[in-house]
């Protein structure tokens, strides 16, 4: 469900500022009102975007919160702009045909295929497997491998949920809320610190884009094609997210960081 806004990726003037373009539906509000003459847009998965910012290939973009923890002082947050959920995410699922609560009683190891797109969702799943399901006997494999459980995020997760490929779909943000009582922050806009002044300007431009889109979600919804939501579902989905991170979102980030640190090892296949 990649949205089809008319963003040019080729033949950009060198004076344009390079931004990471998150093409998931839940990030559409950031881009549609940004100046196409001032900014160029470069499509990446969340994980790829973090690497591109780290390597100074782009100036800024929304990256997974787990990558923000990893990068530390190499990056600068852009004025509380991000992607958070105060209840369910509707696009971050673990899919299975048998519930994890039942699978954990099997003697053999549970095989979990995990997305290559984002580090945050993988680390969140690790936390929930331990703190919510009390499950230790599992192994992560790459997406597409034979599995008992599959972690899928973003538009592919929406597609999988709508298609009914699996009997059970667990929304990780909703489980996190049940476990902690807090919102979950999946991503936050950051810059590579090359220009703090330009970061401030970009922050205001993105906030303005969010405000304009929130006032006219009907228009934004019409920019999508080939999706599994009708117009009303798109509007409901976008409204489900919090894009300006408040105190409760920051508490959720701190709780995630605290629990992640107790896992000791950064477990990732990608």
C-alpha positions in Angstrom: 0.0 0.0 0.0 2.5 2.5 -1.1 0.9 5.9 -1.7 1.2 7.6 -5.1 1.9 11.2 -4.4 3.8 12.8 -7.3 7.2 13.2 -5.8 10.2 13.4 -8.2 13.2 11.3 -7.4 15.3 12.1 -10.4 17.0 15.2 -11.9 16.9 17.3 -8.7 18.7 20.6 -8.4 21.8 20.3 -6.2 20.5 23.1 -3.9 17.6 20.9 -2.7 17.8 19.5 0.8 17.6 15.6 0.8 15.0 14.1 3.0 14.2 10.5 3.6 10.8 9.6 2.2 8.9 7.1 4.3 6.3 5.8 1.8 4.1 4.1 4.3 0.5 5.4 4.5 0.9 6.5 8.1 3.7 8.9 7.1 1.9 10.6 4.2 1.0 13.7 6.4 4.6 14.7 6.6 5.4 15.2 2.9 2.4 16.3 0.9 2.7 20.0 1.8 6.5 20.3 1.8 8.1 22.5 -1.0 9.2 20.3 -3.9 11.6 23.0 -5.0 13.3 23.2 -1.6 13.3 19.5 -0.7 14.1 16.3 -2.6 12.5 13.0 -1.4 14.4 9.7 -1.3 12.4 6.6 -0.5 13.8 4.2 2.1 12.5 1.5 4.5 12.9 2.7 8.1 16.1 0.7 8.6 17.6 2.0 5.4 16.7 5.5 6.3 18.6 5.3 9.6 21.7 4.0 7.8 21.4 6.8 5.2 21.3 9.5 7.9 24.2 7.9 9.7 26.2 8.0 6.5 25.2 11.6 5.8 23.5 10.6 2.5 20.3 12.5 3.5 19.8 15.5 5.8 16.8 14.2 7.8 14.0 11.7 8.0 11.8 9.7 10.3 13.7 6.7 11.7 12.9 3.8 14.1 13.2 4.8 17.8 15.5 1.8 18.4 17.9 3.3 15.8 17.8 6.6 17.6 19.0 4.9 20.7 21.8 3.2 18.7 22.9 6.4 17.0 22.9 8.6 20.1 24.6 11.9 19.7 25.2 11.4 16.0 21.7 12.7 15.3 19.4 15.5 16.5 15.6 15.0 17.0 13.4 17.5 15.0 11.1 19.2 17.6 8.9 16.3 18.8 7.8 15.1 15.4 7.3 11.3 15.1 4.9 8.4 14.6 3.3 7.1 17.8 0.2 5.1 18.8 -1.8 5.6 22.0 -3.7 2.4 21.4 -3.5 0.0 18.4 -1.2 0.7 15.4 -3.3 -1.2 12.9 -0.2 -1.9 10.9 2.3 -3.6 13.2 1.3 -7.2 13.7 2.5 -10.6 14.7 0.6 -13.1 12.6 0.0 -16.8 13.3 -2.5 -19.6 13.0 -2.1 -20.6 16.6 -1.9 -18.0 19.4 1.5 -17.4 21.0 0.0 -18.2 24.4 -0.7 -21.8 23.1 2.5 -22.1 21.0 4.7 -21.4 24.0 3.7 -24.7 25.6 5.1 -26.7 22.7 8.4 -28.4 23.4 10.1 -27.4 20.2 11.4 -23.9 19.5 9.0 -21.4 18.0 10.2 -20.0 14.7 9.5 -16.3 14.2 10.0 -14.6 10.8 10.8 -10.9 11.3 10.6 -7.9 9.0 13.8 -6.4 7.6 12.2 -3.0 7.5 12.5 -1.8 11.1 14.7 -2.5 14.1 12.1 -1.0 16.6 9.4 -3.5 15.9 11.8 -6.4 16.2 13.1 -5.1 19.6 9.5 -4.4 20.7 8.6 -8.0 19.9 11.6 -9.3 21.9 10.3 -7.2 24.9 6.8 -8.5 24.6 7.8 -12.1 24.2 9.6 -11.9 27.5 7.4 -9.5 29.5 3.9 -10.2 28.1 4.0 -13.8 26.9 6.8 -15.1 29.2 8.3 -16.9 26.2 12.0 -17.7 25.8 12.0 -20.7 23.6 12.1 -19.0 20.2 14.3 -18.2 17.2 14.2 -15.3 14.8 14.6 -16.1 11.1 14.5 -13.8 8.1 11.2 -12.9 6.4 10.1 -15.5 3.8 11.6 -18.4 5.8 9.3 -21.2 7.1 7.8 -20.0 10.4 5.2 -20.4 13.1 4.8 -16.6 13.7 5.5 -13.7 11.4 6.2 -10.1 12.3 5.1 -7.7 9.6 4.9 -3.9 9.7 3.6 -1.0 7.6 1.6 -1.4 4.4 2.6 -5.1 4.0 1.0 -5.7 7.4 -2.2 -4.0 6.4 -2.3 -6.1 3.2 -1.7 -9.3 5.2 -4.4 -8.5 7.7 -6.9 -7.6 5.0 -6.2 -10.7 3.0 -6.8 -13.1 5.9 -3.7 -15.1 5.3 -3.4 -15.9 9.0 -6.1 -16.8 11.6 -4.6 -14.6 14.3 -3.2 -11.0 14.2 -1.8 -9.4 17.3 -1.3 -5.7 17.3 2.0 -5.0 19.0 1.2 -1.4 20.0 -2.1 -2.6 21.7 -0.2 -5.3 23.6 2.4 -2.7 24.7 -0.4 -0.5 25.9 -1.9 -3.4 27.8 1.5 -4.2 29.4 2.6 -0.7 30.3 -0.4 1.7 30.0 1.7 3.9 27.8 1.8 5.0 24.1 4.4 3.4 21.8 6.6 5.6 19.6 7.7 3.8 16.4 9.7 6.5 14.7 10.9 10.0 15.2 12.2 12.7 12.8 15.9 13.4 13.2 18.6 15.2 11.3 22.3 14.5 10.9 23.3 17.8 12.6 24.7 19.4 9.5 22.6 22.5 10.0 20.7 23.1 13.2 19.1 26.3 11.6 17.8 24.2 8.7 16.5 21.6 11.1 14.4 24.3 12.8 13.0 25.4 9.5 12.3 21.9 8.4 10.5 21.2 11.7 8.1 24.1 11.2 7.5 23.0 7.6 6.6 19.5 8.6 4.4 20.6 11.4 2.6 22.9 9.0 2.1 20.0 6.6 0.6 17.9 9.4 -1.8 20.6 10.3 -2.9 21.2 6.7 -3.5 17.5 6.2 -5.4 17.1 9.4 -7.8 19.8 8.2 -8.4 18.1 4.9 -7.9 14.3 5.2 -10.4 13.8 2.4 -8.0 15.3 0.0 -5.0 13.4 1.4 -7.0 10.1 1.1 -7.5 10.7 -2.6 -3.8 10.6 -3.2 -3.7 6.8 -2.6 -4.3 4.0 -5.0 -4.0 0.2 -5.0 -4.7 0.1 -1.3 -6.8 -2.2 0.9 -8.6 0.7 2.7 -11.5 2.7 1.3 -11.4 6.5 1.8 -13.1 6.4 5.3 -10.7 3.7 6.5 -7.7 5.7 5.3 -8.9 8.7 7.3 -9.6 6.6 10.4 -6.2 5.0 10.1 -4.3 8.3 9.8 -6.2 9.7 12.7 -5.2 6.7 14.8 -1.6 8.1 15.0 0.0 10.8 17.1 2.5 12.9 15.1 3.5 15.4 17.7 5.1 13.6 20.6 3.7 14.7 24.0 4.8 13.9 27.5 3.0 10.5 27.5 4.8 9.5 24.3 8.2 10.5 25.9 7.3 8.3 28.9 6.6 5.5 26.5 10.0 5.9 24.9 11.7 5.9 28.3 9.9 2.7 29.3 10.9 1.0 26.0 14.5 2.1 26.4 14.6 0.8 30.0 13.1 -2.6 29.0 15.4 -2.9 26.0 18.5 -2.3 28.1 17.6 -5.3 30.3 17.7 -7.5 27.2 21.5 -6.8 27.0 22.1 -8.0 23.5 20.8 -6.2 20.4 19.2 -9.1 18.5 18.9 -8.4 14.8 19.2 -10.5 11.7 19.7 -7.6 9.3 
